[in-house]
Amino acid sequence: MLSVFLFVTPVAGQEAPPIVGAPTESSESGEVATPSGIVEKEVVEKDDLTQPTKEVKNKLEKVLEDNPVGELSATNFLRVAVLQAVKNGVPVNTVILILLFPLIVAIIAAARHLIGVRGVGILTPALLSVAFLATGIWAGVILFLIILVVGMGARQVLRRLKLQYLPRMALLLWFISAGVFGALLLASVYNLSSLVTIGIFPILILMLLAETFIDILVGRSASEARDIILQTFILAMLSSLFLAWEVVQRVVLLNPELVFLGVAGFDLFIGRYTGLRLREYLMFRPAIRDEGEEE
């Protein structure tokens, strides 16, 4: 019995042999061995306003805690409502996005109506900005370019089949889904974490908006389509940066009445403007100047 005991007991200072199939500690590279033997990589979450992650919620909820609201009045009624909604379980990042979305749409409308920026409506760049906010601008642009290329190629193939509209669109989305999966597979092989960690929500937005951009590429001249798509992308990128700006998020949380009601007033202002857009004024400035000199 003594010999058996000495045989199975490890000598002091000697490490016990690892148990086959047991999980090991994570290494410096962030890899963890699971009981099945598959090596998993720990993913470090980034601050994403579109997702109610613990880091985002704690940071935004701390802003509310550090700036307590007083008694209900005509100047803080919306802030009290925001605080009550957050206390009742509504994610604070969701509240911010809902309050900021009309502001983003108003800025895009002003850029088109007052400045003359060309684009695909006002909802398309607004949705793109939210998608870019969730993916990161460059990762979102790369993924959307892949979707456009795959969609254009699939459209050329489907035109020869002469299918009806709805089945054709279903097949188009089938090709796009296959292209997105292939892009994510390659990104995982080459360890491109910015693409691998993209959630389904922004991917669906990009896939659904692809049809609109494909129609523009097919139905307009190359230069016109390029200008419209480029300006739409620029609007979406700037709007995404605006949404991600922490100063703007703090202002919306602490002064929701000023932002939300101010947006409505701004929309009324630009809706009543009937003059020349800035782009048109610069285009026709020589003619306006010549007309003024003749008078």
N, C-alpha and C positions, 0 to 999 in steps of 0.2 A: 504493500500500500504506500509506503514511503517513497519507493522508487517511482510509482505512478504519479504521486503528487509532485515530485521534483521534475518529472518529464513534462507535465502540462502547465506548470507554473513558470512564467517568463522570468528570466534573470533580471535583477534590479539594474536599471539603466538601459535595458534593451527594449526596443519598441516591439509591440505586439504585431504580428503579421496582419495585414488588412483582411477583413472579411469579404469574401467574394459577393458582389451584388449590393454591398452596403454603400450608402451615399458618402462621398468624401467632401472635405471642406472646400470651399471655393478658393480658386487660385487667384493670383494677382491680376490675371487677364479677365476675371469675372466669369470664368467658366465653372459650371457645377456638374458633377457626374451624378446622374440619377440612378435609382436601383436597376433600371433596365439597361444601363450602360450607355445611354445616349447622353452626349455632352450638350448641355444647354448653356446659352450665354445670357448673363443677366443684362437686362435692358435698363439703362438709366433714363427715367422719365424726364422729359423736358416740360417747361412751363407752357401749357397749351390752353388758351382761353376757351377753346371750344369743348374741352373735356373737364369734367368736375373732379380733377385729380386733387389729392390731399394737399399738395404744395400750393396749387393755385387757390384753393378754397381758404387755406390758412392765411395766405398773404392778403387776399381781398377782404376776408372777414376781419382781419386785424385792423384794416383801415376803418371799418365801421366801429370797431370797439374803441379805437383811439380817438374817435371823433363822435362822442355821444350826441344824440339828437335830443332837443328839448321837448317841451309840450307841443301837442298838435296845434298847428296854426295854418294860416293861408299860405305861408312861405315855405313850409316844410312838410306839407301833407304827403307829397310823393315820396319823400325820403322816409317818412314814418311807414308808409306802405311797403317800401323796399325792405326796411329792417324787419317788419312783421313777416313778410314773405320768406326772408332768409331764416328767421327763427322757426318758421313752420316747416322748413326742410327744402325750400326751393334753392337750388345751387346758385351761389352768388355770381358765378361766371355766366350763367344763363340769363340772369337779370341784366347784367352789363351788356351782353350781346343784343338782347331785345331792345334796350334803351339806345344802344349805339347804332343799330341797323337803320332806323329812319334818318339818322345824321349822315351815315355813309351814302344812303340813297339821295339825300338832299345835296350833298357835295357833288356827286356824280351828275345829278340833274343840272346843277349850276355850271359845272364844267362843260356840259353839252349846250345848255341854253344861253349862257352868258359868254363863254369863251369860244364855243364852236368846236369843241373836241368831238371827233367822230367816234362812234362806238356802236355796239350791238345793244340798243335799248339802254335801260338803266338797271334792270334787274339782273341781267347777265354779268356785268362787271361787279355788281354787289355780291352775287353768289360766288363768283370767282375769288373775290377778296376774302370771303369767309373760308373757302377751300384752301387758299394760299396761307391763311393764318393757321390752319390746322396742319398743313404739310410742311410749312416753310416755303418761302418764295421760290427758291431755285429748285428744290425738289418738286414742287407743284408745277413749275414751268416745264421741267424735263418730262414729268409724267404726262402732262397735257400735250406736249409736242409728240410724244409717242402715240398717244390716243389719236391725235389728228392724222399722223402718217398712216397708222393702221386703218383708220376710218376712211381716208381717201383711197387707199388701195382696195379696201373691201367694197367701196362704192363702185369703183370701176369694174370689179368682178361681178357684182350683183346687177349692174346695168345690162350685162349680156344675157342674164337669165330671164329678164323681163317678168319679174314677179310683181304681185300686187303690193300696195304701199305697206300695209301692216306686217305681212310676212317678211318683206324686204327689210323693214326697220328692225324686226326681231333678229334676222340674220346679221344685220350690221352690228347690233349690240353683242351678238355672239362672237363676231370677229374681234370687237374691241375688248371684250372680256378675256379672250384668249391672249390678245396682245398685252393687256395689263398683267395677266398672270405670268407671261413670259418675262416681262420687264422686272417683276418682283422676284422671280426665280433667279435671273441673272444678278440682280442686286444682292440677293442673299449669298450667291456664290462668291461675288467679289467684295462682300462685306461692306456694302453701301448702306449704312444704318439709316441715313436720312430717308431713303426710299423704303427700306424694309419695315420700318416702324409706322408707316402711314396707315391710318385707320380706314375702315370701310366708308365712313360718312363722306370725307372729301373725295374719295375715289368715285363714289356714285355721282356726286355733283359734277365732277370733271367728265365722266362718261356721258351723262345726260346732256351736258352743254356742248358736247362734241358735234352733235347733229347740226346745231345752229351755225357753228363755224364752218363746217363742211359745206353747208348750203351757200354760205358767203363765198367760199373759195370756188365753188362750181358756177354760181350764178352771176358773178361780177368779174371784171377784168382783173388781171394779176396785180397791177399797181393799186387799184382801188381796194381790193380785198386785203392786200398787205397793209395798207394804211389803216383800215378799219380794225383789223385784228391787232395790229401793233398798238394802236391807241387804246383799244379795249384792255389789252394786257397792262399797259402803263397805268391806266385808271385803277385796275384791280390791284396792282402791286402797291401803289401809293395808298389806296384804301386799306390794304392789309397792314401796311406799316402803321397807319393811323390807328387801326383797331388794336394793334399790339403795343401802342405807346402807353406806358404806365401812367403818365400824367393825365392822359385823356380818361383812362379808367377811373382814376381817383376823382376827377372832376365830375364824372357821371354818377359815381357813388355818393359823393358829398353834396352835389348840386343837381339832382335829377330834374327838379322843376325848371331850372334855367335852361338845361340842355333840351329836354323833351318839348317844352312849350316854345322855346326859342326856335327849334327846328320847324315847328308848324308856322310860326311867323315868317321865317325865312322862305319857306315854300310859297306862302302867299305873296311875298315880295317878288320873287323871281317869276311867279306866275303872271304877274301884272306887267312885267317888263316886255315891251314890244319893239325895242330899238334894235340896232345892229349888234350882232355878236362881235366880240373882240377880233376874232379871225376875219370876219367880213369887213370890219372897219380897217384893219391893216391891209386887206386886199384892195379895197376901194378908196384908200386914203389919197392916192394921186388924183383920182377923178374928183373927189370931194374938194381937194385943195385947188384944182384948176377951176372948179365951179365957183368957189369963193373968190378967187382972183378976178374972174370975169364980172362978178357983181360989183 
